[in-house]
Amino acid sequence: MTNTFQLTKSTDKVSKIAVAVLLVIFGVGFFAVGFDQGQIFSLVQGQQAYGQMYLHEMTHDMRHASGFPCH
Ligand SMILES: [Zn+2]
């Protein structure tokens, strides 16, 4: 007669670096959808980005659908 034991060890830990990366992605996405008025693209385009607001126009309908104030 043999006895067999099964030991299952589960670790439910999420690495802190994964949480940090996801929080940064969430923050950038949240800002881009909800508040951007040309600030993100102004890093590349300069002052011209505030007039064009490409990212704002691209996320405009999503912004209104999610209830962010816009205009
Ligand atoms: Zn609007």
N, CA, C, O and the ligand as a Tripos MOL2 file, in Angstrom:
@<TRIPOS>MOLECULE
protein
  285   283    72     0     0
PROTEIN
NO_CHARGES

@<TRIPOS>ATOM
      1 N           0.8480   -1.1770    0.0000 N.3       1 MET1
      2 CA          0.0000    0.0000    0.0000 C.3       1 MET1
      3 C           0.8890    1.2340    0.0000 C.2       1 MET1
      4 O           1.7980    1.3800    0.8170 O.2       1 MET1
      5 N           0.5960    2.1000   -0.9340 N.am      2 THR2
      6 CA          1.3830    3.3280   -1.0020 C.3       2 THR2
      7 C           0.4860    4.5210   -0.7650 C.2       2 THR2
      8 O          -0.6520    4.5790   -1.2290 O.2       2 THR2
      9 N           1.0130    5.4380   -0.0540 N.am      3 ASN3
     10 CA          0.3090    6.6980    0.1780 C.3       3 ASN3
     11 C           0.9410    7.7830   -0.6850 C.2       3 ASN3
     12 O           2.1580    7.9660   -0.6790 O.2       3 ASN3
     13 N           0.1230    8.4810   -1.4040 N.am      4 THR4
     14 CA          0.6370    9.6090   -2.1910 C.3       4 THR4
     15 C          -0.0050   10.8850   -1.6800 C.2       4 THR4
     16 O          -1.1980   10.9370   -1.3840 O.2       4 THR4
     17 N           0.7940   11.8670   -1.5910 N.am      5 PHE5
     18 CA          0.3130   13.1730   -1.1550 C.3       5 PHE5
     19 C           0.5670   14.1780   -2.2720 C.2       5 PHE5
     20 O           1.6200   14.1870   -2.9090 O.2       5 PHE5
     21 N          -0.3950   14.9850   -2.4760 N.am      6 GLN6
     22 CA         -0.2170   16.0450   -3.4610 C.3       6 GLN6
     23 C          -0.2200   17.3700   -2.7340 C.2       6 GLN6
     24 O          -1.1540   17.6950   -2.0010 O.2       6 GLN6
     25 N           0.8160   18.1120   -2.9400 N.am      7 LEU7
     26 CA          0.9410   19.4260   -2.3090 C.3       7 LEU7
     27 C           0.8200   20.4820   -3.3950 C.2       7 LEU7
     28 O           1.6290   20.5270   -4.3220 O.2       7 LEU7
     29 N          -0.1730   21.3160   -3.2790 N.am      8 THR8
     30 CA         -0.3560   22.3990   -4.2430 C.3       8 THR8
     31 C          -0.0500   23.7160   -3.5560 C.2       8 THR8
     32 O          -0.6670   24.0790   -2.5550 O.2       8 THR8
     33 N           0.8930   24.4030   -4.1050 N.am      9 LYS9
     34 CA          1.2710   25.6900   -3.5300 C.3       9 LYS9
     35 C           0.9630   26.7720   -4.5580 C.2       9 LYS9
     36 O           1.5040   26.7690   -5.6640 O.2       9 LYS9
     37 N           0.0970   27.6810   -4.1810 N.am     10 SER10
     38 CA         -0.2280   28.7590   -5.1170 C.3      10 SER10
     39 C           0.2310   30.0780   -4.5260 C.2      10 SER10
     40 O           0.1080   30.3360   -3.3290 O.2      10 SER10
     41 N           0.7440   30.8670   -5.3800 N.am     11 THR11
     42 CA          1.1350   32.2120   -4.9620 C.3      11 THR11
     43 C           0.2820   33.1980   -5.7320 C.2      11 THR11
     44 O           0.2900   33.2170   -6.9630 O.2      11 THR11
     45 N          -0.4350   33.9970   -5.0180 N.am     12 ASP12
     46 CA         -1.3200   34.9670   -5.6470 C.3      12 ASP12
     47 C          -0.6870   36.3490   -5.7160 C.2      12 ASP12
     48 O          -1.3850   37.3550   -5.8420 O.2      12 ASP12
     49 N           0.5890   36.3900   -5.6360 N.am     13 LYS13
     50 CA          1.2490   37.6930   -5.6270 C.3      13 LYS13
     51 C           1.3930   38.2420   -7.0410 C.2      13 LYS13
     52 O           1.7180   37.5140   -7.9790 O.2      13 LYS13
     53 N           1.1510   39.5070   -7.1690 N.am     14 VAL14
     54 CA          1.3930   40.2150   -8.4120 C.3      14 VAL14
     55 C           2.6290   41.0630   -8.1740 C.2      14 VAL14
     56 O           2.7520   41.7410   -7.1540 O.2      14 VAL14
     57 N           3.5310   41.0130   -9.1210 N.am     15 SER15
     58 CA          4.7720   41.7300   -8.9060 C.3      15 SER15
     59 C           4.5250   43.2360   -8.8590 C.2      15 SER15
     60 O           3.6590   43.7670   -9.5540 O.2      15 SER15
     61 N           5.2890   43.8870   -8.0420 N.am     16 LYS16
     62 CA          5.1090   45.3340   -7.8550 C.3      16 LYS16
     63 C           5.4600   46.1000   -9.1120 C.2      16 LYS16
     64 O           4.8690   47.1450   -9.3840 O.2      16 LYS16
     65 N           6.4040   45.6030   -9.8790 N.am     17 ILE17
     66 CA          6.7680   46.3040  -11.1180 C.3      17 ILE17
     67 C           5.6220   46.2370  -12.1210 C.2      17 ILE17
     68 O           5.4050   47.1860  -12.8740 O.2      17 ILE17
     69 N           4.8820   45.1210  -12.1410 N.am     18 ALA18
     70 CA          3.7350   45.0190  -13.0440 C.3      18 ALA18
     71 C           2.6420   45.9940  -12.6280 C.2      18 ALA18
     72 O           2.0130   46.6260  -13.4760 O.2      18 ALA18
     73 N           2.4190   46.1150  -11.3370 N.am     19 VAL19
     74 CA          1.4160   47.0670  -10.8460 C.3      19 VAL19
     75 C           1.8410   48.4910  -11.1920 C.2      19 VAL19
     76 O           1.0120   49.3010  -11.6050 O.2      19 VAL19
     77 N           3.1210   48.8000  -11.0280 N.am     20 ALA20
     78 CA          3.6040   50.1470  -11.3340 C.3      20 ALA20
     79 C           3.4520   50.4690  -12.8110 C.2      20 ALA20
     80 O           3.0220   51.5670  -13.1670 O.2      20 ALA20
     81 N           3.8040   49.5150  -13.6820 N.am     21 VAL21
     82 CA          3.6770   49.7420  -15.1280 C.3      21 VAL21
     83 C           2.2140   49.9440  -15.5080 C.2      21 VAL21
     84 O           1.8950   50.8300  -16.3010 O.2      21 VAL21
     85 N           1.3200   49.1260  -14.9440 N.am     22 LEU22
     86 CA         -0.0990   49.2670  -15.2680 C.3      22 LEU22
     87 C          -0.6610   50.5820  -14.7480 C.2      22 LEU22
     88 O          -1.5230   51.1790  -15.3940 O.2      22 LEU22
     89 N          -0.1930   51.0450  -13.5960 N.am     23 LEU23
     90 CA         -0.6610   52.3300  -13.0840 C.3      23 LEU23
     91 C          -0.2070   53.4820  -13.9660 C.2      23 LEU23
     92 O          -0.9570   54.4360  -14.1770 O.2      23 LEU23
     93 N           1.0120   53.4040  -14.4830 N.am     24 VAL24
     94 CA          1.5000   54.4530  -15.3840 C.3      24 VAL24
     95 C           0.6830   54.4470  -16.6750 C.2      24 VAL24
     96 O           0.2860   55.5050  -17.1620 O.2      24 VAL24
     97 N           0.4300   53.2620  -17.2300 N.am     25 ILE25
     98 CA         -0.3780   53.1690  -18.4520 C.3      25 ILE25
     99 C          -1.7860   53.7090  -18.1980 C.2      25 ILE25
    100 O          -2.3430   54.4320  -19.0250 O.2      25 ILE25
    101 N          -2.3480   53.3520  -17.0550 N.am     26 PHE26
    102 CA         -3.6760   53.8590  -16.7080 C.3      26 PHE26
    103 C          -3.6670   55.3810  -16.5840 C.2      26 PHE26
    104 O          -4.5690   56.0530  -17.0840 O.2      26 PHE26
    105 N          -2.6620   55.9150  -15.9290 N.am     27 GLY27
    106 CA         -2.5850   57.3610  -15.7330 C.3      27 GLY27
    107 C          -2.4680   58.1200  -17.0380 C.2      27 GLY27
    108 O          -3.1460   59.1270  -17.2450 O.2      27 GLY27
    109 N          -1.6110   57.6370  -17.9130 N.am     28 VAL28
    110 CA         -1.4450   58.3020  -19.2150 C.3      28 VAL28
    111 C          -2.7280   58.1930  -20.0310 C.2      28 VAL28
    112 O          -3.1480   59.1640  -20.6600 O.2      28 VAL28
    113 N          -3.3510   57.0180  -20.0260 N.am     29 GLY29
    114 CA         -4.6020   56.8350  -20.7600 C.3      29 GLY29
    115 C          -5.7210   57.6780  -20.1990 C.2      29 GLY29
    116 O          -6.5060   58.2610  -20.9460 O.2      29 GLY29
    117 N          -5.7940   57.7440  -18.8860 N.am     30 PHE30
    118 CA         -6.8250   58.5510  -18.2340 C.3      30 PHE30
    119 C          -6.6520   60.0230  -18.5740 C.2      30 PHE30
    120 O          -7.6300   60.7160  -18.8530 O.2      30 PHE30
    121 N          -5.4250   60.4970  -18.5540 N.am     31 PHE31
    122 CA         -5.1730   61.8900  -18.9060 C.3      31 PHE31
    123 C          -5.4640   62.1370  -20.3780 C.2      31 PHE31
    124 O          -6.0660   63.1530  -20.7250 O.2      31 PHE31
    125 N          -5.0470   61.2220  -21.2510 N.am     32 ALA32
    126 CA         -5.2380   61.4040  -22.6860 C.3      32 ALA32
    127 C          -6.7150   61.4660  -23.0430 C.2      32 ALA32
    128 O          -7.1230   62.2780  -23.8730 O.2      32 ALA32
    129 N          -7.5180   60.6090  -22.4180 N.am     33 VAL33
    130 CA         -8.9470   60.5790  -22.7410 C.3      33 VAL33
    131 C          -9.6850   61.7220  -22.0520 C.2      33 VAL33
    132 O         -10.5560   62.3490  -22.6560 O.2      33 VAL33
    133 N          -9.3540   61.9950  -20.8170 N.am     34 GLY34
    134 CA        -10.1750   62.9030  -20.0460 C.3      34 GLY34
    135 C          -9.7550   64.3460  -20.0210 C.2      34 GLY34
    136 O         -10.6050   65.2230  -19.8690 O.2      34 GLY34
    137 N          -8.4730   64.6300  -20.1630 N.am     35 PHE35
    138 CA         -8.0280   65.9910  -19.8770 C.3      35 PHE35
    139 C          -7.1140   66.6070  -20.9230 C.2      35 PHE35
    140 O          -6.8620   67.8110  -20.8600 O.2      35 PHE35
    141 N          -6.6200   65.8650  -21.8520 N.am     36 ASP36
    142 CA         -5.6220   66.3920  -22.7780 C.3      36 ASP36
    143 C          -6.2080   67.4810  -23.6660 C.2      36 ASP36
    144 O          -7.2600   67.2970  -24.2780 O.2      36 ASP36
    145 N          -5.5350   68.5880  -23.7300 N.am     37 GLN37
    146 CA         -5.9110   69.6780  -24.6310 C.3      37 GLN37
    147 C          -4.7210   70.0160  -25.5330 C.2      37 GLN37
    148 O          -4.5380   71.1680  -25.9250 O.2      37 GLN37
    149 N          -3.9340   69.0230  -25.8500 N.am     38 GLY38
    150 CA         -2.7620   69.2340  -26.6840 C.3      38 GLY38
    151 C          -1.4530   69.1160  -25.9300 C.2      38 GLY38
    152 O          -0.3840   69.2450  -26.5270 O.2      38 GLY38
    153 N          -1.5150   68.8710  -24.6250 N.am     39 GLN39
    154 CA         -0.2890   68.8400  -23.8190 C.3      39 GLN39
    155 C           0.6340   67.6960  -24.2150 C.2      39 GLN39
    156 O           1.8490   67.8840  -24.2690 O.2      39 GLN39
    157 N           0.0900   66.5180  -24.4920 N.am     40 ILE40
    158 CA          0.9480   65.3710  -24.7850 C.3      40 ILE40
    159 C           1.6800   65.5660  -26.1070 C.2      40 ILE40
    160 O           2.8910   65.3590  -26.1780 O.2      40 ILE40
    161 N           0.9660   65.9590  -27.1420 N.am     41 PHE41
    162 CA          1.6240   66.1500  -28.4300 C.3      41 PHE41
    163 C           2.5060   67.3980  -28.4480 C.2      41 PHE41
    164 O           3.3810   67.5230  -29.3050 O.2      41 PHE41
    165 N           2.2860   68.3160  -27.5170 N.am     42 SER42
    166 CA          3.1340   69.5080  -27.4760 C.3      42 SER42
    167 C           4.5630   69.1660  -27.1030 C.2      42 SER42
    168 O           5.4710   69.9670  -27.3260 O.2      42 SER42
    169 N           4.7750   67.9830  -26.5370 N.am     43 LEU43
    170 CA          6.1400   67.5640  -26.2410 C.3      43 LEU43
    171 C           6.9360   67.3840  -27.5240 C.2      43 LEU43
    172 O           8.1550   67.5600  -27.5320 O.2      43 LEU43
    173 N           6.2480   67.0320  -28.6130 N.am     44 VAL44
    174 CA          6.9070   66.8230  -29.8920 C.3      44 VAL44
    175 C           6.6750   68.0100  -30.8250 C.2      44 VAL44
    176 O           7.6120   68.4970  -31.4590 O.2      44 VAL44
    177 N           5.4250   68.4760  -30.9090 N.am     45 GLN45
    178 CA          5.0630   69.4970  -31.8830 C.3      45 GLN45
    179 C           5.2940   70.9140  -31.3900 C.2      45 GLN45
    180 O           5.4260   71.8320  -32.1990 O.2      45 GLN45
    181 N           5.3450   71.1070  -30.1020 N.am     46 GLY46
    182 CA          5.4860   72.4470  -29.5610 C.3      46 GLY46
    183 C           4.1350   73.1460  -29.4620 C.2      46 GLY46
    184 O           3.1050   72.5020  -29.2630 O.2      46 GLY46
    185 N           4.1500   74.4480  -29.6010 N.am     47 GLN47
    186 CA          2.9490   75.2710  -29.4170 C.3      47 GLN47
    187 C           1.8560   74.9450  -30.4210 C.2      47 GLN47
    188 O           0.6770   75.1660  -30.1440 O.2      47 GLN47
    189 N           2.2270   74.4270  -31.5740 N.am     48 GLN48
    190 CA          1.2660   74.0990  -32.6380 C.3      48 GLN48
    191 C           0.2560   73.0490  -32.1750 C.2      48 GLN48
    192 O          -0.8780   73.0380  -32.6540 O.2      48 GLN48
    193 N           0.6430   72.1770  -31.2630 N.am     49 ALA49
    194 CA         -0.2340   71.0890  -30.8180 C.3      49 ALA49
    195 C          -1.4460   71.6060  -30.0650 C.2      49 ALA49
    196 O          -2.4960   70.9640  -30.0820 O.2      49 ALA49
    197 N          -1.3290   72.7510  -29.4050 N.am     50 TYR50
    198 CA         -2.4630   73.2980  -28.6520 C.3      50 TYR50
    199 C          -3.5680   73.7700  -29.5970 C.2      50 TYR50
    200 O          -4.7400   73.7640  -29.2210 O.2      50 TYR50
    201 N          -3.2200   74.1720  -30.7910 N.am     51 GLY51
    202 CA         -4.2240   74.5850  -31.7520 C.3      51 GLY51
    203 C          -4.8550   73.4150  -32.4780 C.2      51 GLY51
    204 O          -6.0440   73.4460  -32.7960 O.2      51 GLY51
    205 N          -4.0720   72.3880  -32.7420 N.am     52 GLN52
    206 CA         -4.5910   71.2550  -33.5170 C.3      52 GLN52
    207 C          -5.3460   70.2640  -32.6450 C.2      52 GLN52
    208 O          -6.3900   69.7580  -33.0560 O.2      52 GLN52
    209 N          -4.8510   69.9800  -31.4690 N.am     53 MET53
    210 CA         -5.4820   69.0620  -30.5070 C.3      53 MET53
    211 C          -5.8970   67.7460  -31.1470 C.2      53 MET53
    212 O          -7.0530   67.3370  -31.0390 O.2      53 MET53
    213 N          -4.9580   67.0840  -31.8110 N.am     54 TYR54
    214 CA         -5.2680   65.8140  -32.4860 C.3      54 TYR54
    215 C          -5.7730   64.7640  -31.4980 C.2      54 TYR54
    216 O          -6.7680   64.0890  -31.7640 O.2      54 TYR54
    217 N          -5.1010   64.6260  -30.3760 N.am     55 LEU55
    218 CA         -5.5040   63.5970  -29.4120 C.3      55 LEU55
    219 C          -6.8700   63.9070  -28.8130 C.2      55 LEU55
    220 O          -7.6650   63.0000  -28.5660 O.2      55 LEU55
    221 N          -7.1360   65.1690  -28.5850 N.am     56 HIS56
    222 CA         -8.4460   65.5770  -28.0790 C.3      56 HIS56
    223 C          -9.5450   65.2260  -29.0760 C.2      56 HIS56
    224 O         -10.5860   64.6820  -28.7050 O.2      56 HIS56
    225 N          -9.3030   65.5400  -30.3340 N.am     57 GLU57
    226 CA        -10.3150   65.2420  -31.3600 C.3      57 GLU57
    227 C         -10.4910   63.7400  -31.5460 C.2      57 GLU57
    228 O         -11.5990   63.2740  -31.8120 O.2      57 GLU57
    229 N          -9.4130   62.9850  -31.4090 N.am     58 MET58
    230 CA         -9.4960   61.5470  -31.5930 C.3      58 MET58
    231 C         -10.2990   60.8850  -30.4660 C.2      58 MET58
    232 O         -11.0080   59.9080  -30.7040 O.2      58 MET58
    233 N         -10.1900   61.4070  -29.2560 N.am     59 THR59
    234 CA        -10.8780   60.7950  -28.1130 C.3      59 THR59
    235 C         -12.1220   61.5630  -27.7140 C.2      59 THR59
    236 O         -12.6600   61.3460  -26.6280 O.2      59 THR59
    237 N         -12.5880   62.4620  -28.5760 N.am     60 HIS60
    238 CA        -13.6620   63.3750  -28.2000 C.3      60 HIS60
    239 C         -14.9610   62.6480  -27.8570 C.2      60 HIS60
    240 O         -15.5750   62.9360  -26.8300 O.2      60 HIS60
    241 N         -15.3810   61.7230  -28.6910 N.am     61 ASP61
    242 CA        -16.6350   61.0220  -28.4350 C.3      61 ASP61
    243 C         -16.5360   60.1510  -27.1870 C.2      61 ASP61
    244 O         -17.4890   60.0530  -26.4140 O.2      61 ASP61
    245 N         -15.3700   59.5160  -26.9920 N.am     62 MET62
    246 CA        -15.1750   58.7020  -25.8000 C.3      62 MET62
    247 C         -15.2000   59.5890  -24.5550 C.2      62 MET62
    248 O         -15.6990   59.1840  -23.5050 O.2      62 MET62
    249 N         -14.6640   60.7900  -24.6820 N.am     63 ARG63
    250 CA        -14.6640   61.7280  -23.5680 C.3      63 ARG63
    251 C         -16.0870   62.0990  -23.1600 C.2      63 ARG63
    252 O         -16.4170   62.1150  -21.9740 O.2      63 ARG63
    253 N         -16.9150   62.3920  -24.1380 N.am     64 HIS64
    254 CA        -18.3020   62.7410  -23.8350 C.3      64 HIS64
    255 C         -19.0550   61.5320  -23.3120 C.2      64 HIS64
    256 O         -19.8500   61.6640  -22.3810 O.2      64 HIS64
    257 N         -18.8300   60.3700  -23.8790 N.am     65 ALA65
    258 CA        -19.5450   59.1680  -23.4540 C.3      65 ALA65
    259 C         -19.2040   58.7910  -22.0190 C.2      65 ALA65
    260 O         -20.0390   58.2350  -21.3070 O.2      65 ALA65
    261 N         -17.9920   59.0870  -21.5960 N.am     66 SER66
    262 CA        -17.5980   58.7270  -20.2350 C.3      66 SER66
    263 C         -17.8520   59.8500  -19.2450 C.2      66 SER66
    264 O         -17.5500   59.7040  -18.0610 O.2      66 SER66
    265 N         -18.4030   60.9730  -19.7040 N.am     67 GLY67
    266 CA        -18.8610   62.0070  -18.7860 C.3      67 GLY67
    267 C         -17.8550   63.0580  -18.4080 C.2      67 GLY67
    268 O         -18.1000   63.8350  -17.4850 O.2      67 GLY67
    269 N         -16.7270   63.1120  -19.0890 N.am     68 PHE68
    270 CA        -15.7650   64.1680  -18.7930 C.3      68 PHE68
    271 C         -16.2640   65.4890  -19.3880 C.2      68 PHE68
    272 O         -16.8070   65.4990  -20.4920 O.2      68 PHE68
    273 N         -16.0890   66.5910  -18.6760 N.am     69 PRO69
    274 CA        -16.4570   67.8720  -19.2540 C.3      69 PRO69
    275 C         -15.5000   68.2380  -20.3890 C.2      69 PRO69
    276 O         -14.3020   67.9640  -20.3200 O.2      69 PRO69
    277 N         -16.0380   68.8500  -21.4120 N.am     70 CYS70
    278 CA        -15.2060   69.1360  -22.5810 C.3      70 CYS70
    279 C         -15.4220   70.5580  -23.0460 C.2      70 CYS70
    280 O         -14.4950   71.3670  -23.0050 O.2      70 CYS70
    281 N         -16.6120   70.8770  -23.4820 N.am     71 HIS71
    282 CA        -16.9000   72.2170  -23.9920 C.3      71 HIS71
    283 C         -18.3170   72.5920  -23.6750 C.2      71 HIS71
    284 O         -18.7580   73.6880  -24.0210 O.2      71 HIS71
    285 ZN        -16.6200   67.9610  -26.5380 Zn       72 ZN72
@<TRIPOS>BOND
     1     1     2 1
     2     2     3 1
     3     3     4 2
     4     3     5 am
     5     5     6 1
     6     6     7 1
     7     7     8 2
     8     7     9 am
     9     9    10 1
    10    10    11 1
    11    11    12 2
    12    11    13 am
    13    13    14 1
    14    14    15 1
    15    15    16 2
    16    15    17 am
    17    17    18 1
    18    18    19 1
    19    19    20 2
    20    19    21 am
    21    21    22 1
    22    22    23 1
    23    23    24 2
    24    23    25 am
    25    25    26 1
    26    26    27 1
    27    27    28 2
    28    27    29 am
    29    29    30 1
    30    30    31 1
    31    31    32 2
    32    31    33 am
    33    33    34 1
    34    34    35 1
    35    35    36 2
    36    35    37 am
    37    37    38 1
    38    38    39 1
    39    39    40 2
    40    39    41 am
    41    41    42 1
    42    42    43 1
    43    43    44 2
    44    43    45 am
    45    45    46 1
    46    46    47 1
    47    47    48 2
    48    47    49 am
    49    49    50 1
    50    50    51 1
    51    51    52 2
    52    51    53 am
    53    53    54 1
    54    54    55 1
    55    55    56 2
    56    55    57 am
    57    57    58 1
    58    58    59 1
    59    59    60 2
    60    59    61 am
    61    61    62 1
    62    62    63 1
    63    63    64 2
    64    63    65 am
    65    65    66 1
    66    66    67 1
    67    67    68 2
    68    67    69 am
    69    69    70 1
    70    70    71 1
    71    71    72 2
    72    71    73 am
    73    73    74 1
    74    74    75 1
    75    75    76 2
    76    75    77 am
    77    77    78 1
    78    78    79 1
    79    79    80 2
    80    79    81 am
    81    81    82 1
    82    82    83 1
    83    83    84 2
    84    83    85 am
    85    85    86 1
    86    86    87 1
    87    87    88 2
    88    87    89 am
    89    89    90 1
    90    90    91 1
    91    91    92 2
    92    91    93 am
    93    93    94 1
    94    94    95 1
    95    95    96 2
    96    95    97 am
    97    97    98 1
    98    98    99 1
    99    99   100 2
   100    99   101 am
   101   101   102 1
   102   102   103 1
   103   103   104 2
   104   103   105 am
   105   105   106 1
   106   106   107 1
   107   107   108 2
   108   107   109 am
   109   109   110 1
   110   110   111 1
   111   111   112 2
   112   111   113 am
   113   113   114 1
   114   114   115 1
   115   115   116 2
   116   115   117 am
   117   117   118 1
   118   118   119 1
   119   119   120 2
   120   119   121 am
   121   121   122 1
   122   122   123 1
   123   123   124 2
   124   123   125 am
   125   125   126 1
   126   126   127 1
   127   127   128 2
   128   127   129 am
   129   129   130 1
   130   130   131 1
   131   131   132 2
   132   131   133 am
   133   133   134 1
   134   134   135 1
   135   135   136 2
   136   135   137 am
   137   137   138 1
   138   138   139 1
   139   139   140 2
   140   139   141 am
   141   141   142 1
   142   142   143 1
   143   143   144 2
   144   143   145 am
   145   145   146 1
   146   146   147 1
   147   147   148 2
   148   147   149 am
   149   149   150 1
   150   150   151 1
   151   151   152 2
   152   151   153 am
   153   153   154 1
   154   154   155 1
   155   155   156 2
   156   155   157 am
   157   157   158 1
   158   158   159 1
   159   159   160 2
   160   159   161 am
   161   161   162 1
   162   162   163 1
   163   163   164 2
   164   163   165 am
   165   165   166 1
   166   166   167 1
   167   167   168 2
   168   167   169 am
   169   169   170 1
   170   170   171 1
   171   171   172 2
   172   171   173 am
   173   173   174 1
   174   174   175 1
   175   175   176 2
   176   175   177 am
   177   177   178 1
   178   178   179 1
   179   179   180 2
   180   179   181 am
   181   181   182 1
   182   182   183 1
   183   183   184 2
   184   183   185 am
   185   185   186 1
   186   186   187 1
   187   187   188 2
   188   187   189 am
   189   189   190 1
   190   190   191 1
   191   191   192 2
   192   191   193 am
   193   193   194 1
   194   194   195 1
   195   195   196 2
   196   195   197 am
   197   197   198 1
   198   198   199 1
   199   199   200 2
   200   199   201 am
   201   201   202 1
   202   202   203 1
   203   203   204 2
   204   203   205 am
   205   205   206 1
   206   206   207 1
   207   207   208 2
   208   207   209 am
   209   209   210 1
   210   210   211 1
   211   211   212 2
   212   211   213 am
   213   213   214 1
   214   214   215 1
   215   215   216 2
   216   215   217 am
   217   217   218 1
   218   218   219 1
   219   219   220 2
   220   219   221 am
   221   221   222 1
   222   222   223 1
   223   223   224 2
   224   223   225 am
   225   225   226 1
   226   226   227 1
   227   227   228 2
   228   227   229 am
   229   229   230 1
   230   230   231 1
   231   231   232 2
   232   231   233 am
   233   233   234 1
   234   234   235 1
   235   235   236 2
   236   235   237 am
   237   237   238 1
   238   238   239 1
   239   239   240 2
   240   239   241 am
   241   241   242 1
   242   242   243 1
   243   243   244 2
   244   243   245 am
   245   245   246 1
   246   246   247 1
   247   247   248 2
   248   247   249 am
   249   249   250 1
   250   250   251 1
   251   251   252 2
   252   251   253 am
   253   253   254 1
   254   254   255 1
   255   255   256 2
   256   255   257 am
   257   257   258 1
   258   258   259 1
   259   259   260 2
   260   259   261 am
   261   261   262 1
   262   262   263 1
   263   263   264 2
   264   263   265 am
   265   265   266 1
   266   266   267 1
   267   267   268 2
   268   267   269 am
   269   269   270 1
   270   270   271 1
   271   271   272 2
   272   271   273 am
   273   273   274 1
   274   274   275 1
   275   275   276 2
   276   275   277 am
   277   277   278 1
   278   278   279 1
   279   279   280 2
   280   279   281 am
   281   281   282 1
   282   282   283 1
   283   283   284 2
@<TRIPOS>SUBSTRUCTURE
     1 MET1         2 RESIDUE 1 A MET
     2 THR2         6 RESIDUE 1 A THR
     3 ASN3        10 RESIDUE 1 A ASN
     4 THR4        14 RESIDUE 1 A THR
     5 PHE5        18 RESIDUE 1 A PHE
     6 GLN6        22 RESIDUE 1 A GLN
     7 LEU7        26 RESIDUE 1 A LEU
     8 THR8        30 RESIDUE 1 A THR
     9 LYS9        34 RESIDUE 1 A LYS
    10 SER10       38 RESIDUE 1 A SER
    11 THR11       42 RESIDUE 1 A THR
    12 ASP12       46 RESIDUE 1 A ASP
    13 LYS13       50 RESIDUE 1 A LYS
    14 VAL14       54 RESIDUE 1 A VAL
    15 SER15       58 RESIDUE 1 A SER
    16 LYS16       62 RESIDUE 1 A LYS
    17 ILE17       66 RESIDUE 1 A ILE
    18 ALA18       70 RESIDUE 1 A ALA
    19 VAL19       74 RESIDUE 1 A VAL
    20 ALA20       78 RESIDUE 1 A ALA
    21 VAL21       82 RESIDUE 1 A VAL
    22 LEU22       86 RESIDUE 1 A LEU
    23 LEU23       90 RESIDUE 1 A LEU
    24 VAL24       94 RESIDUE 1 A VAL
    25 ILE25       98 RESIDUE 1 A ILE
    26 PHE26      102 RESIDUE 1 A PHE
    27 GLY27      106 RESIDUE 1 A GLY
    28 VAL28      110 RESIDUE 1 A VAL
    29 GLY29      114 RESIDUE 1 A GLY
    30 PHE30      118 RESIDUE 1 A PHE
    31 PHE31      122 RESIDUE 1 A PHE
    32 ALA32      126 RESIDUE 1 A ALA
    33 VAL33      130 RESIDUE 1 A VAL
    34 GLY34      134 RESIDUE 1 A GLY
    35 PHE35      138 RESIDUE 1 A PHE
    36 ASP36      142 RESIDUE 1 A ASP
    37 GLN37      146 RESIDUE 1 A GLN
    38 GLY38      150 RESIDUE 1 A GLY
    39 GLN39      154 RESIDUE 1 A GLN
    40 ILE40      158 RESIDUE 1 A ILE
    41 PHE41      162 RESIDUE 1 A PHE
    42 SER42      166 RESIDUE 1 A SER
    43 LEU43      170 RESIDUE 1 A LEU
    44 VAL44      174 RESIDUE 1 A VAL
    45 GLN45      178 RESIDUE 1 A GLN
    46 GLY46      182 RESIDUE 1 A GLY
    47 GLN47      186 RESIDUE 1 A GLN
    48 GLN48      190 RESIDUE 1 A GLN
    49 ALA49      194 RESIDUE 1 A ALA
    50 TYR50      198 RESIDUE 1 A TYR
    51 GLY51      202 RESIDUE 1 A GLY
    52 GLN52      206 RESIDUE 1 A GLN
    53 MET53      210 RESIDUE 1 A MET
    54 TYR54      214 RESIDUE 1 A TYR
    55 LEU55      218 RESIDUE 1 A LEU
    56 HIS56      222 RESIDUE 1 A HIS
    57 GLU57      226 RESIDUE 1 A GLU
    58 MET58      230 RESIDUE 1 A MET
    59 THR59      234 RESIDUE 1 A THR
    60 HIS60      238 RESIDUE 1 A HIS
    61 ASP61      242 RESIDUE 1 A ASP
    62 MET62      246 RESIDUE 1 A MET
    63 ARG63      250 RESIDUE 1 A ARG
    64 HIS64      254 RESIDUE 1 A HIS
    65 ALA65      258 RESIDUE 1 A ALA
    66 SER66      262 RESIDUE 1 A SER
    67 GLY67      266 RESIDUE 1 A GLY
    68 PHE68      270 RESIDUE 1 A PHE
    69 PRO69      274 RESIDUE 1 A PRO
    70 CYS70      278 RESIDUE 1 A CYS
    71 HIS71      282 RESIDUE 1 A HIS
    72 ZN72       285 GROUP 0 **** ****
